[in-house]
Amino acid sequence: MFISIFTYCSAKIAVFALNGKTDFGMSEFSSNFASLMATKNMEQPTTIYTYLDRVDSPADIKGFSMDELRALCAEIRHYMIECCSVNPGHLGSSLGAVELMVGLHYVYDTPSDKLVFDVGHQAYAHKIITGRREAFRKNRMKDGISGFPKRSESEYDAFGAGHSSTSVSAALGFAEASKQQGLNQKVVALIGDGSLTGGLAFEGLNNAGAAKSDILVILNDNNISIDRNIGAVHNYLLKITTDPRYNRAKKQVWDSLGEGKFRGLVQRIVRTTKSHFVRRSGGHLFQAMGFRYFGPIDGNDIAQVVETLKKLKEMGGPIMLHALTTKGKGYTPAEENQTVWHAPGIFDPETGERIKSEKGESRYQDVFGTVLLELARMNPKVVGITPAMASGCGMNMLAKEMPKRFYDVGIEEEHAVTFSAGLAAGGLKPFCNIYSSFSQRAYDQIIHDVALQNLPVVLCLDRGGIVGEDGATHHGCYDMSVYRTIPGAIIAAPKDEIELKDMMYSAMLSETGPYIIRYPRGYGEGKPWQEHEFTRIEEGKGEKLHEGSRIAVIAAGPMANRAKEAAEELLSQTGWAPSIYNIRYIKPIDTEILDEIYENFETVITIEDGSIIGGLHGAVAEHMSGKEKPVKVVAVGIPDTYLSQGTQKELRAECNLTKEGISGVISEELKKISKKD
């Protein structure tokens, strides 16, 4: 058997040979973490690192031996776990990509050569070895570094990222710019198998292949994005890496080798055979798009990564390298529960126990998921659609009980909307849930495929407003402003869990669309929404929450509660308070409330967890501008700038979107009115 395998492999071996160990024994992170929990002071290191402490730039690793690179990878994992246990971040993806990051900076001459990331969840090791090791202790914190690649942060961050599927197009731009200017820069795009499902990725691949551009695309294939990957592309990649013919041959050879002196040699030959076999039988998709396909390689084997990259660096034209990695690599809890450990929050690094919040309120995503399941039980036409955010948005509840009425379309926001439009045109009632920031990618589909045809698609925009530590790429600032321009659109902003429940019910009964419901990330107001009976809320009808004088306050969403709290505090402290209105619908807006304010007040303050340009403030100002007497419209919300990362509490305080901030604005406006008197 040995002779036949050896003969076959020798005959078929590619010019490009792949070597290296398949496992460095990192399936369990065995270091003692007890000392890490002894201090929460992220300003000072808690561990001394033999190799990592010597790395302030990629130049510092160029002279490392292979054993030193392995040790460095282990220390980077330890450091990431140490930091992320007390300062949460996107841990699982970055743990799996350590060897790829180290290998890329070892082989390529960054920052002259360009590394372009997709999303950026896998970039932590990149940040740590590019001069931001200490800064990483404030990763995603206010006034700290971003959790994603950011051009203004480092010359090593060639292109900003946060949303998926952008890397290939951007990398192609770099490659063509280098060629135009005669710079001879190498360009690498690193994309995950989840991001590869996005249409933009294939547009970039199609263009790069046709242009014969000098670009390396590394497909970091860990078989999962946030939730388990689905779809034809995922199945294609899975077929490549699980072909029974290859795996049967590999197992037979592996099991028959014993511990003889030829074991390592034959193992390397079999790995080479796998790469050649896959290129012949599985890489057709990429080859058809004009790429030379290599792999799969073990992306968690630093020796194999380095040797492969060295050889590919000397080649020209469009190249696809398929690397298999393990999400959460090196930390057992993260390997065993990859969805949870994508972003696990605070945890005990020694035991893997996650430190959960003691808040008793429900999260808005849990309210959405529970209510959607209730509506689906009531109405057989209700179906749920998500672009790869089933657990994040709460739709996993529907998926579990009614899998045939649940559709996870992958990271494809545009497709999710048009697919929902087709479902609606076919007679169903689709609830399509997309994070507010990601919905921007489907703006054309919302207009062209839903609104123009008046199809009853319900778009539930989770994470509306200030999102927090993920920063500018993820804040849901623009939904109310952008979608308010669409004729016939309904835009609802529930103030609490009960209103979210009722608005979802109202949306189910509506026969027009798009019906947009936007709500924030995180916990609700603690309302007893589970016991609440469904009640239809008439579109375009708000409510008065507090009777007052002199100043009217119109608020959208949960900001109505903060405004009411501010009014109650002012009343207890001064004996005076403004009138508070919960507008409920940004479009159609309640013109009766606006006319009531026009008749009785000279100053109105609008409060919204969204851009003050074009949203609630825009709607109120537009209405008042057509009136005879002047009415002052004061805006409180997200200003005309990009908010960076920080906690929701910190960023809301920065924008006066707290009880204290709102109270301060009201008091200042009252002073101005009093001076006139």
N, C-alpha and C positions, 0 to 999 in steps of 0.2 A: 504493500500500500504506500509506504514511504517513497519508493522509487517512482510510482505512477504519479503521485502528487507532485514530487519534486520535478519530474519531467514536464508535467503540465504547466506548473508555475513558471519554470524556466523558459518555456516556449512562449508563454503569454505575458510575461512580466513587462510592465510599461517602462519606458525610458525614465519616467518619473517614479521612483520607488519610495515607499513610505515605511519608516522604521520606528522603533521606540516602544517603550513599555506601555501596556494598556491600563495599568493601575498603579498608583503610587501609594495605595493603602489609605486613601483619604475618605473612605466610605463612612468612617466614624471620626468625629473630632474628639480626640481622647484627652486633650489638655485639661488641666484642672482650672476651672473658671471661678472657684470660690473667691479668689482675691478680687475679681472684677466687680463683684457686687458689694465689696467693702467700701467702695467710693462711687459717688454719682457725679463727682466733679469732672466734667468733660474737658476742662481747661488743661488738666494735667494727665499725661499717660499713666496707665495703671500697670503696663507690662513693658519690659525691655525686650526689644526685638534685635536679634543678632544681625540680620540682613536688612530688614525693612528700615531700620533707623539710619542706615547708610544711603538710602535712596531718596534723593531730592529732585531727581529728574531722570528721564530715560537713559541719559548718558551714563548714569551710575551703575546700570545693570549690564552694560555692553561687555564688560570683562568677566562676568560671572560664568562659572562652570555650570554644567548641566545639573549637578547635584545642588549647587548653590541656587540655581533657578527653582528647583523643586522646593527647597527650603523656603525661598522667598514666597512662593505661591502659598505654602502652608501658613506662613506668618501673615500674609495679606488676608487670608480667610479668617484667621484668629482675630486680626485687628478689626475687620468688618463686623464680625459677630460681637466683639467687645463694644464697639461704638454703637451699633444698631440696637443692642439690647436695652440701652437707656435713651437713645435718640432714634426713634423708629424711622425706617426707610424701606426701600424696595430691595430686600435682602436676597431672596431666592435666586433671582435672575443673575445678580452680580456674583454670587457664590459659584454659580455654574460656569461663568465666563472668565475666571481668573487666569487660566493658562492662555486663553486666547489673547487677553489684554497684555500679559507679560510677553508672550511670544511676538505680538505685533510690535511692541515698543523695542524689543530686543533686535528684531530683524530690520525694521524700517527706520528711517531717519526722520523721526518726528521732531519738531512740528513742520519741517520742510515737506516731508511726505504727509499726506492727509488721511486721517482716519475719520470716517463719517459714520455716526451711530444712528440706528433706528430706534425711536422712542427714547432710549437712554437708560432704561432700567438696568442694563448690564454694564454700565460704565463706571461703577464705583472703584474697581481696581485701577482703571485708567486714571481716575482723578487722584487716587492715592499715590501713584508713582510719577505723576506729572507736577510735583511741587505743592500738592494740596493735602499732604498727609495729616498735618496738624489741623488744617482748616476743615478736614472731613469730620472732625469731632463736632462741628456746628453745621453739618450737612442738613439742608432743608430748614434751618432755623432762621428767624428774622435777623437780618444783617449778616448771615452766614453765607455759605456757598449754596448754589442751586443743586437740587437732586438730579438735574438733567444737564447734558452738555450745553454750554452757554458761551457764545463767542466773546462777550465782554468780560468773561471771567478768566479765561486763559487762552494763550496762543495755541495750546494743544487741542482746544475744542474748536475744530475747524468749522463746524456747522451746528447750530442749535437744534435741539430735538425735544420732543415731548409727546407728539402724536406719532402714529405709526406710518410705515410704508414710504417715508420720504427719502431714505438714505440713498437708494440707487440713483434717483433723479439728481439729487444734489451732488453725489460723487461724480456722475457723468459731467455735470457742469464744471467741477474742479478739473477733471481730466481734459476737457476741451479747452479750458482757460489755460492750463499748463502747456498744452500743445500750441495754442495760438501765440503764447509769449515765449516759447522755447525754453521752458523752465525745467523740463525733464523730471517733474515730480511724480512720485508713485501715489496712487489713490486707491484706498480700500474702503468699501462699504460693508458694514457689519449689520446683518438683518436677521431677525429671528424667524422661525417657521410660522409663528402666529402672524407677524407683520407681512409675511409673504402673501397672505391671502388678500391683502388690500390691492385694489385695482391700480393705484398709483405705482406700486412696486413693479407690476407687469408692464405698465407704460414705460417706466424707466428701463427695464430689461429689454424691451422690444427696441427702443431707440438705441441703447448702448450696443446691442448685438448688431444692429443694422449699420451703425456708424463705425464698427470695428475699433471702438475706443479702448485705450489702454486702462483698464479698470479691473480690479479684483473684487468680486462680491463674495463675502464669506457668509454662508447660510448656517447660522448657529441653531442647530436643530435639537431642541430638548423636549419635543413632543407635547409642549404645553405653552400657552401664553399666560393669562391669569387663570382662566378656567381651562379645562381640557380642550385641546384643539379639535376642530371638526372640519368637514368639507372635503372636496375633491383633491385640493392641493395637499392637505394634510395626509389624506389616504394615499396619495401618490408617493409622498416622501416615506411614509410608513412601509409601503410596498418595497421601495428601494432597499430599506435597511432590514427588512424581515423576510426577504425571499427565502423560502424553505430549501431551495437547492443549495444556496451558499451556506446557510446555517447548518444544514445536515452535514455537508462536507467538512465545515469548520469543526463541528462537535466531534465527528469521527476522528479527525486528525488530532485535535487537542487531547481527547481521551486516550489515544493510543500512544502518545509521545512518552509518557512516563517522565523520568527525571534525567534522561541521558544528555550527553554533551551537545547533541544536535537540536535539542528542544527549542532553544531561542532562535536558532537559524530558521527552522521550519515554521515557527510561529510568524516570523517576519515575512516569510515567503507567502504564507496563507493570507496575511493582511494585504500584501501586495495583490494577491489574486482577487481578494474581495474588491479592492479599489478598481481593478481592471474589469472585473465581472460587472460591477455596478455601472461603470462608465459605458459598458457595452449594452447592458440590458435595462438600466434605470435612468440614465442621464439624458434621455432623448428629449425631454421637455426643454431643458436648458440648451441643449445642442441645437434644437430646432430654432431657438431664438438667437443663435449666433454665438453662444458661449462654449468655450472648452470646459468640460465638466471634470472635476477631480474629487475623489472621495468615495464614500465617507471616511473621514479620519476620526480618531479618538481625540476630541477637542479638550479633554481633561488630561491628556498625556503631553506634558510640556516638551519632551524630546521630539515626539512626533509632530507637534505643532511647529516647533522651530525649524526642523528639517524640511517640512513641507513648505513653509513660508519662504525659506531661503531659495528653494528651487523655483517657486512660482514668481518670486520677485524678478527673476531674470527673464521671464517670459513676457511677451507683449500681447496686446489684444484683450478682448473681454474674456475673463476667466471666472468660473464659479467653483468655489471650494465648499464642499459639504462637510461640516464638522458636527459630530454627535457629542452633546454634552448632557450633563445631569443637572437639572435645576435644583438648587439647594446643595450642590456637591460639597461634601466634606463635613456636613452638619446633619446628623441623623434625623432630628425632628423635621428639618426643612426638606430632606429627601423623601421622607415618608408621607408628608402632607404638603404637597407643593403648592396647592391653591392657597391655603391659609398662610404659608410662609412666603408668598409673593411679597406681602407687606404685613408682617405679623404684629406690629405694634411693639410695646415694651414687653420684654420677656426676661426670664432668668436664664442666662447663657449656659449655666451648668446643667440644669435639669430640662430646659426647653419649655418650662411652664410659662404660658403667656399671662401677663398681668392685665386682667380685664378691668374695664371701668366699672365703678360701683353705681353709675347712674341708673335709675329705674325706668327712665323714659324709653319709649320705642324710637328706633331710628326711622327716618322717613322711608328709607329703602325697604324696611320690614313692613311698614304700613302699606306701601305700594304692593309688595309681593303678596301679602295676605288678602288685600282687597281685590287684587286682580284675580286671585283664585276664587274668591267668593263670587265675583261677577261671572267668571267662567262657569261656575256651577249653576248660576241663574240663567245664563244665556249661552246656548250651544254655539252661537256664532262668534263668541269672543275668543281671540287667539293672541298669543304673545310673541313678540319679535325682539331680539336683542343682538347687537353686533359684538358678541364675545364678552358680555358683562352680566351673565346670568346671576352669579352669586353677588356681585357688587350692587346690582339694582334690585335684587330680591326676587327675580323671576325664576330662580331655582325651585321655588315652591310649586309653581305651575308645572315646571318641567318634571318634577317628581311625581305629582298626582295625575297629570294629564299630558304625558309626553308627546302625544300626537297633535296637541294643540299648542305646542311650544316650538319655536324656531330660533336656533342660534345660528346666525348666518356667517359667523366669523368677523374679523375686524374689517367690516365693509359697511360703513355708515351710509354711503350713497345707495348701495344695493338694498340695505335694510329699509330705507324709506320707499324706494320704488317698488320693492317687493311687497311692502305693506299696502301701497296704492293698488297693486294688482289684486291683492287679497280683498281689499275693500270693493274694487270694481266687480269682483267675483261674488260679492254678497256676504262677506264675512265682516267682523268688527275687529280690526287689528289694533292692539295696543303696542306701539313701538317705543321702547325705552332706550334712550341714548343720553349719555352724560352731556350736559349743556355745552361744554367746550368742544366736544367731539361732533356735536350736531352741526357746527359751523361748516363742516366738510360736506354736508348734504343740503346746503342752502338751495342750490339749483333744483334738486329733486323735490324739495318741499314746495317750491313754487311751480315748477313745470309739471310734475307728475301728480301732486296732491291738490294744490290750491286751484290751479287753472281748471281742473276737472271736478272741483268741489266734492272730493271723495272723503268720506267720513273716517279718516285715519286719526287716531288719538296718538299724539306725540307726547310722551312723558319725559321731561327733561330733568333728570337727576343732577345733583351737584350744581344747581343754579346759584349764581352769586359767588361770594368769596369761598374758595375751597380750602385754602390753607397751605400746608407745607409744600405741595407740588408746584406752587408758584404760577407765573404768568401764563404758561402754556395750558394750565388746567382750570383757572378761574372761569366761572360761567358768567362773565360780565355782560355779554352782548346780546343774549337771546331776546330780551324784551325790546331792545332797540331795533334789532335786525328784523325780527319777525313781525313787528308791529306795522311794517311797511307793506305787508302782504294783504291785498284785498280779500275780505271774507274770512280771514284767520280769526280764531278765538284764542286769546291768551289769558290763562287763569293762573293766579298766584295765591295758593291757599295759605292762610295765616297759621294753621296748626293741623294736627293729624285728622281731626274731624272734618275740616274743610277739604283736605286732600281726599278723604274717603267719599265725601259727597260730590266733589268735582269729578272724580273718576266715574261715579254713577251717572252724573249728568252727561258726561262725555259719551258714555255707552248709549244713552238715549238720544243723543244728537244725531242728526242726519246730514250734517255739513262738516266740512273740514278744510284745513287741518284744525283740530282741536288740541291746543298746546297747553299742557299743565307743567309749570316749572316749580321746583321746590329745592331746598338747600341740602347740602351734605350734613349728615350728623343727626343728632337727637332732636326730637320734637319738644312740645310744650308740656308733656305729661298729661294730656287730655285722655279721658276714658273712651277712646275711639272704638274699642272692641265691642262695647255694649251699644254704641250709637246705631240707630236705625237709619238706613239709607234715606236721604232727603234730596230732592232735586233742587239745585240752585239755579235760578234764572240767569242766563248769560247777560252780562252787562249791568248787573245789580250789585251795588256795594252795601255797606251798613255803617251806621254811626256807632262808635264804641264808647264815646265819652262826650258829654255836653259841656261846652265851654263858651268863651267869648274872645273877641278881638283878633285871635289868630286861629286859622283852620290848619290842621295837619292831615294830609292824605298819605297813607302808607300802603305798601304792597307786601304781601306775604307775611312772614313772621315779624317783619319790622313793625307791623301794626301793633303787635304785643308790646314791643319795646317803646313805641310812642305812647301807648296807653299807660304803661308803667311810669313814663316820664311825666305825663299829665297828672297822674295820681300823686306823685311825689311833689310836684309843684303846688298842687292844691293843698296838700298837708303842710307844706312849708310856708306858702305865701297867701293861701286862701283864694288863689286864682289858678285857672287852667285853660288851655285852649280846647277847641273841639277836635276830636280825633275820628277819622274815617278810615275804615278798612275797605279799600277800593275793590278788592277781589279780582276784578277783570281789568287788565290793561287794555284789552280790545275785545269786544266793544266796551268803551269806558262808560261809566254811569254819568250821563250828562245831567241828570236830575240833581245828583249830588254837586256837580260842578256849578250848576246854575244856583243852587242854594248857597253855596260858598260865595259866588259872585255877588249875590244880593246882600249878604250879611257880613262880609269880611273884606278888608283891604289887603291883607297879607295871607298867603297860603304857603305852607312848607310841604314839599313832596319828599318822601323818604322811601328809598328802594335799594335793595341789595343787588345793584346792577348799575350799568353805565348811566350817568345822569344825562348824557347826550342821547336824545331820541327815545328814551324809555318812558316811564311814568311822568317824569318832569317834562319831557317833550310833549306828551299828550295834553297835560294840564296847561302848559304855556301856550300851546297852539289854540286850545279852546278859549282861553282868556284873552288872547290877542285879538279876537274878533269882536270883543265887547266894546261898549262905548266908554265906560269908565276904566281907568287903569287899575289893575290888580297885580300886586307884587308877588311873583312866584319864586320862592327860594328853594334851591336844590340841595338835598342831602343824599349822597350815594357815592358810587365809585367814580372818582374824577377821571379826566381825560389823560390818563397815564397808565402804564403797565405796572400793576402791583407785583412785587416780588413775593418770595416765600415768607412764611411766618404762620403762627397759629391763627385760626379763625378769629379768636378773641382779640389778638394783637392787631390784626389787619382791620377788623371792624371798628376797633377803637380809633385807628388811624383815619378812618373815613367817617367818624362820628355816628357809626351805626350801632350804638349801644344806648342804653337808657341814659347814661350820664352825658354822652355826646349829644343826643337829641335834646335833652333838657337844656344843655348849654346853648344850642342854636336857638331854641325857642326863647330863652331868656334874653339873648342878644337882640332878637327881633322885637321883643316886647319893649326893651329899652329904647330902640329906635322909634317905635310908635309913640312911646311916652314923651320923648323929646319934642315930637311934632305937636302934641297936645299942649 
